[in-house]
Amino acid sequence: MRSYKDLEIYQLSYDLAVKVHKFTLRLPQYEQYEEGRQVRKSSKGIASCIVEGYGRRKYKADFMKFLTCSHASCDETIVHLNFLKDIHELDIGELNYILEKYDELGRKINKYIQYVEKEWK
């Protein structure tokens, strides 16, 4: 692995953050600045924490801390997406797809955390 860009969790989190950003721009204008801003920030935070943690991978504890923050941001993103789903009449098919992908991402981050915890030296 030569770069954080080689990590599957980074690739998936980045792609989902772009999808979420574009999705939230279709919200009612007032919501773009409320819940839309929150979900954009948390979704981008997942990828950002992976990148920052990878940059500190020499220090296992730092790496674990940032991976844990990434997992927490993933959970936060799911909560914000569920708020949008329950409050607004949106394209439920697209939103459900995004939510499924975030569930998948959360599982992958968790597995990667377990890997780093046991195998990282």
C-alpha positions as CSV (number, residue, x, y, z in Angstrom):
1,M,0.0,0.0,0.0
2,R,1.6,3.2,-1.2
3,S,-1.0,5.7,-0.2
4,Y,-4.3,6.3,1.7
5,K,-5.9,6.4,-1.8
6,D,-5.3,2.6,-2.0
7,L,-7.5,2.0,1.0
8,E,-11.0,0.7,0.1
9,I,-12.5,2.6,3.0
10,Y,-11.0,5.8,1.8
11,Q,-12.3,5.3,-1.8
12,L,-15.8,4.4,-0.7
13,S,-16.0,7.2,1.9
14,Y,-14.8,9.8,-0.7
15,D,-17.3,8.6,-3.4
16,L,-20.1,8.6,-0.9
17,A,-19.2,12.1,0.3
18,V,-19.5,13.4,-3.2
19,K,-22.9,11.7,-3.7
20,V,-24.1,13.2,-0.4
21,H,-22.9,16.6,-1.3
22,K,-24.7,16.5,-4.7
23,F,-27.8,15.0,-3.0
24,T,-28.1,17.7,-0.4
25,L,-27.9,20.5,-3.0
26,R,-31.4,19.3,-4.1
27,L,-32.9,19.9,-0.6
28,P,-35.1,22.9,0.0
29,Q,-32.9,25.9,0.3
30,Y,-33.4,26.5,4.0
31,E,-32.4,22.8,4.7
32,Q,-29.2,23.1,2.6
33,Y,-27.9,25.4,5.4
34,E,-29.3,23.3,8.3
35,E,-29.3,19.5,8.0
36,G,-27.7,19.6,4.6
37,R,-24.6,21.4,6.0
38,Q,-24.4,18.9,8.9
39,V,-24.5,15.8,6.7
40,R,-22.0,17.2,4.2
41,K,-19.6,18.0,7.0
42,S,-19.9,14.6,8.7
43,S,-19.7,12.7,5.4
44,K,-16.5,14.5,4.4
45,G,-15.2,14.0,7.9
46,I,-15.1,10.2,7.3
47,A,-12.6,10.5,4.5
48,S,-10.7,13.3,6.2
49,C,-10.1,11.2,9.3
50,I,-9.0,8.2,7.3
51,V,-6.4,10.4,5.5
52,E,-5.2,12.1,8.7
53,G,-4.9,8.8,10.5
54,Y,-3.0,7.2,7.6
55,G,-0.6,10.1,7.8
56,R,0.1,9.2,11.4
57,R,0.1,5.4,10.9
58,K,3.6,5.2,12.3
59,Y,2.0,5.8,15.6
60,K,-0.6,3.1,16.1
61,A,-2.5,4.9,18.8
62,D,-3.0,8.0,16.6
63,F,-4.0,5.8,13.7
64,M,-6.6,4.0,15.8
65,K,-7.9,7.3,17.2
66,F,-8.5,8.7,13.7
67,L,-10.0,5.5,12.4
68,T,-12.4,5.5,15.4
69,C,-13.3,9.2,14.6
70,S,-13.9,8.1,11.0
71,H,-16.3,5.4,12.2
72,A,-18.1,7.9,14.5
73,S,-18.5,10.3,11.6
74,C,-20.0,7.5,9.5
75,D,-22.6,6.8,12.3
76,E,-23.3,10.6,12.5
77,T,-23.8,10.7,8.7
78,I,-26.3,7.9,8.9
79,V,-28.3,9.8,11.6
80,H,-28.4,13.0,9.5
81,L,-29.5,11.0,6.4
82,N,-32.3,9.4,8.4
83,F,-33.5,12.8,9.6
84,L,-33.7,13.9,6.0
85,K,-35.5,10.7,5.1
86,D,-38.1,11.1,7.8
87,I,-38.6,14.9,7.5
88,H,-38.7,15.4,3.7
89,E,-40.3,13.8,0.7
90,L,-37.1,12.9,-1.1
91,D,-36.0,10.3,-3.6
92,I,-36.3,7.4,-1.2
93,G,-34.6,5.0,-3.6
94,E,-31.5,7.1,-3.9
95,L,-31.4,7.8,-0.2
96,N,-31.9,4.2,0.8
97,Y,-29.0,3.2,-1.5
98,I,-26.8,5.8,0.1
99,L,-27.8,4.6,3.6
100,E,-27.0,1.0,2.6
101,K,-23.6,2.1,1.3
102,Y,-22.9,3.9,4.6
103,D,-23.9,0.8,6.6
104,E,-21.4,-1.2,4.4
105,L,-18.7,1.5,4.9
106,G,-19.2,1.4,8.7
107,R,-18.7,-2.4,8.7
108,K,-15.6,-2.0,6.6
109,I,-14.1,0.7,8.8
110,N,-14.8,-1.5,11.8
111,K,-13.0,-4.5,10.2
112,Y,-10.1,-2.3,9.4
113,I,-9.9,-1.0,12.9
114,Q,-9.8,-4.6,14.1
115,Y,-7.1,-5.4,11.6
116,V,-5.0,-2.4,12.7
117,E,-5.6,-3.3,16.4
118,K,-4.3,-6.8,16.0
119,E,-1.8,-6.7,13.1
120,W,-0.3,-3.2,13.1
121,K,3.2,-2.9,14.5
